[in-house]
Amino acid sequence: MKILVTGGLGFIGSHTVVELVNAGYDPIIVDDLSNSNIKILDQLTKIIGYTPAFYELDLCDEQAVKEFAANETDVKGIIHFAASKAVGESVKLPLKYYRNNFFSLVNVLNAYEGKSINFVFSSSCTIYGQPDKLPVTEDAPVKPAQSPYGNTKQVAEEILKDVIASGSNNKIISLRYFNPVGAHESALIGELPLGIPQNLVPFITQTAIGKREKLMVWGGNYNTPDGSCIRDYIHVVDLARAHVAALKLMEKSTFKGIDFFNIGTGKGSSVLEVIRAFENTTGVKLNYEIAAPREGDIEQVWGDVTKSAEKLNWKARLDLSTMMSSAWDWENYITQNPL
Ligand SMILES: NC(=O)c1ccc[n+]([C@@H]2O[C@H](COP(=O)([O-])OP(=O)(O)OC[C@H]3O[C@@H](n4cnc5c(N)ncnc54)[C@H](O)[C@@H]3O)[C@@H](O)[C@H]2O)c1
């Protein structure tokens, strides 16, 4: 079964391509390489044993997307990862985010409208802001977005609801990811941050290997047991498998319309706990400093994953130690074998 994977050379997309192949699907990758490297295609070839179909295409180009869809008519599912994702950059360049994240979504939906597509959307726990109750459930109120990036995820979910309400024969699942980390066990693919990493785990591994002098822990006086922020870290391979689970659910005739799922472990870990887990797993000591909190950071969030377990038949399996060891193996690989 052909599955279009937009943004399929990116961090989560590349891991999902591997899990799609493992599950017997035939992924077709579309990526404009704006935040990825063409050599990831060779890395995927090494893992899955063949080169998956790849189109270099900017999904904001409406005509090009229409032509693609006219050629690839037997696509049965779409996993839409393609988006710009740096929260800080989105505050400085809101129009870049509104353009890329909305145009690409609308163009893809438009090109395949009326084709009974099973559509998976990459959403984020960022839509919950600082939840009133933890763990946060899917029916928690959506809080005003903290950034243009967060706003694109909230509005995209509204767009998807409107598409279903209009009577579209598509089925849609929006997966609200918590904090994806780690890398494939082969260490051939992983997260490739451009410049200074904005996320904790690449910052940890880059500090450990000597690319950064010191790890900054943003805030040590939060109202949490050790004063640092708490997040629900999820192994990217578990997250990738959730996309396969979403496709399987939509293939059932009983699934109709649109649904939303939290994709996390259901457990929060503080920044200091993650640092300790990294040190214990790898035996590498980290040079870190507790600094002033970053503006806009949420104090603590982790997901209730009961609905995903029950309806999606999916659960995270890999623990924090595996997240750290795989991220460390990837950092070592990519340092010795730059793409
Ligand atoms: N990584 C996270 O922490 C996280 C958390 C929640 C949600 N998400 C969402 O998951 C999705 C994937 O995230 P990721 O971490 O893999 O990001 P990524 O940047 O590694 O992957 C996105 C891919 O999409 C491609 N792309 C971007 N715009 C495109 C366009 N117009 N046309 C074609 N390709 C385009 C990029 O080149 C890149 O390969 C994004 O939608 C992101 O917002 C990510």
The ligand as an SDF file (V2000), in Angstrom:
LIG
                    3D

 44 48  0  0  0  0  0  0  0  0999 V2000
   10.6780   17.2220   16.6570 N   0  0  0  0  0  0  0  0  0  0  0  0
    9.7990   17.6420   17.5490 C   0  0  0  0  0  0  0  0  0  0  0  0
   10.1500   17.9230   18.7000 O   0  0  0  0  0  0  0  0  0  0  0  0
    8.3290   17.7560   17.1910 C   0  0  0  0  0  0  0  0  0  0  0  0
    7.3660   17.8240   18.2100 C   0  0  0  0  0  0  0  0  0  0  0  0
    6.0170   17.9570   17.8630 C   0  0  0  0  0  0  0  0  0  0  0  0
    5.6320   18.0180   16.5270 C   0  0  0  0  0  0  0  0  0  0  0  0
    6.5910   17.9630   15.5570 N   0  0  0  0  0  0  0  0  0  0  0  0
    6.1750   18.0350   14.1430 C   0  0  0  0  0  0  0  0  0  0  0  0
    6.5490   16.8420   13.4870 O   0  0  0  0  0  0  0  0  0  0  0  0
    6.8680   17.1170   12.1300 C   0  0  0  0  0  0  0  0  0  0  0  0
    8.2430   16.5600   11.8110 C   0  0  0  0  0  0  0  0  0  0  0  0
    9.1860   17.1050   12.7160 O   0  0  0  0  0  0  0  0  0  0  0  0
   10.7320   16.7550   12.6340 P   0  0  0  0  0  0  0  0  0  0  0  0
   11.2870   16.9230   13.9860 O   0  0  0  0  0  0  0  0  0  0  0  0
   10.9270   15.4680   11.9290 O   0  0  0  0  0  0  0  0  0  0  0  0
   11.2210   17.9630   11.7270 O   0  0  0  0  0  0  0  0  0  0  0  0
   12.2910   18.0050   10.5420 P   0  0  0  0  0  0  0  0  0  0  0  0
   12.5630   19.4240   10.2530 O   0  0  0  0  0  0  0  0  0  0  0  0
   13.4420   17.1170   10.8480 O   0  0  0  0  0  0  0  0  0  0  0  0
   11.4450   17.3470    9.3450 O   0  0  0  0  0  0  0  0  0  0  0  0
   10.5530   18.0980    8.5450 C   0  0  0  0  0  0  0  0  0  0  0  0
   10.9070   17.7980    7.1000 C   0  0  0  0  0  0  0  0  0  0  0  0
   10.0040   18.4860    6.2470 O   0  0  0  0  0  0  0  0  0  0  0  0
   10.7250   19.0600    5.1690 C   0  0  0  0  0  0  0  0  0  0  0  0
    9.9300   20.2170    4.7110 N   0  0  0  0  0  0  0  0  0  0  0  0
    9.6710   21.3720    5.3810 C   0  0  0  0  0  0  0  0  0  0  0  0
    8.9220   22.1790    4.6170 N   0  0  0  0  0  0  0  0  0  0  0  0
    8.6960   21.5300    3.4410 C   0  0  0  0  0  0  0  0  0  0  0  0
    7.9910   21.8590    2.2360 C   0  0  0  0  0  0  0  0  0  0  0  0
    7.3970   23.0300    2.0750 N   0  0  0  0  0  0  0  0  0  0  0  0
    7.9660   20.9320    1.2450 N   0  0  0  0  0  0  0  0  0  0  0  0
    8.5780   19.7390    1.3790 C   0  0  0  0  0  0  0  0  0  0  0  0
    9.2670   19.3850    2.4870 N   0  0  0  0  0  0  0  0  0  0  0  0
    9.3270   20.2700    3.4970 C   0  0  0  0  0  0  0  0  0  0  0  0
   12.0880   19.4200    5.7540 C   0  0  0  0  0  0  0  0  0  0  0  0
   13.1000   19.5060    4.7700 O   0  0  0  0  0  0  0  0  0  0  0  0
   12.3250   18.2650    6.7180 C   0  0  0  0  0  0  0  0  0  0  0  0
   12.9830   17.1810    6.0830 O   0  0  0  0  0  0  0  0  0  0  0  0
    6.7360   18.6340   11.9650 C   0  0  0  0  0  0  0  0  0  0  0  0
    5.4510   18.9060   11.4510 O   0  0  0  0  0  0  0  0  0  0  0  0
    6.8690   19.1470   13.3740 C   0  0  0  0  0  0  0  0  0  0  0  0
    6.2140   20.3710   13.5500 O   0  0  0  0  0  0  0  0  0  0  0  0
    7.9230   17.8240   15.8620 C   0  0  0  0  0  0  0  0  0  0  0  0
  1  2  1  0
  2  3  2  0
  2  4  1  0
  4  5  1  0
  4 44  2  0
  5  6  2  0
  6  7  1  0
  7  8  2  0
  8  9  1  0
  8 44  1  0
  9 10  1  0
  9 42  1  0
 10 11  1  0
 11 12  1  0
 11 40  1  0
 12 13  1  0
 13 14  1  0
 14 15  2  0
 14 16  1  0
 14 17  1  0
 17 18  1  0
 18 19  2  0
 18 20  1  0
 18 21  1  0
 21 22  1  0
 22 23  1  0
 23 24  1  0
 23 38  1  0
 24 25  1  0
 25 26  1  0
 25 36  1  0
 26 27  1  0
 26 35  1  0
 27 28  2  0
 28 29  1  0
 29 30  1  0
 29 35  2  0
 30 31  1  0
 30 32  2  0
 32 33  1  0
 33 34  2  0
 34 35  1  0
 36 37  1  0
 36 38  1  0
 38 39  1  0
 40 41  1  0
 40 42  1  0
 42 43  1  0
M  CHG  2   8   1  16  -1
M  END
$$$$
